[in-house]
Amino acid sequence: MSPDKQTVYIVSIVTDSDMQEMLTKYSTGEKKAIGNWQCAQTSDISGSCYATGPNGKLVYISAGAASGLPMENVAAWGDQLLSQMK
């Protein structure tokens, strides 16, 4: 959860190759590359981003917010998460 308790992040470390393909190939929403992240905005208040983590596994973030949720915020949060995974 974000410090302001307005956004919820759900993180999955995906090791199964079939699941990785499903999450990356068949995601819905408006797709956008932000740094190392591939993001898909599914509504004004929800979306997901994924990137390859330092362990070579797929890091998948699903996020939802009480109000507007820019995917740049999700990617920035993901960058912070990845920096802690090293």
C-alpha positions, 0 to 999 in steps of 0.5 A, a space after each residue: 500500500 502507498 504511504 497515503 493509503 490511496 493505492 494498493 500494489 500486488 506484486 508477483 514474482 513469476 517463475 513459470 514460463 507459461 504464466 510469464 507468456 500469458 501475463 506479457 503477451 495477453 495483457 489488456 489495456 493501453 500499453 506503454 513502455 516506462 523505463 524498464 517496465 511495460 505497463 498497461 492501463 486498464 482504467 483510470 484507477 487500475 493497471 499493471 506493469 512488468 519487468 525482469 527482476 535482478 534474479 531474471 524472473 518476471 516481476 508483475 505489479 497489479 495496482 489499483 487506486 481510489 482516484 487517478 493512477 498514472 502508470 508512471 507512479 506504478 513504474 516508479 514504485 516498481 523501480 524502488 521495489 527492484 532496488 530492494 531486491 538486489 
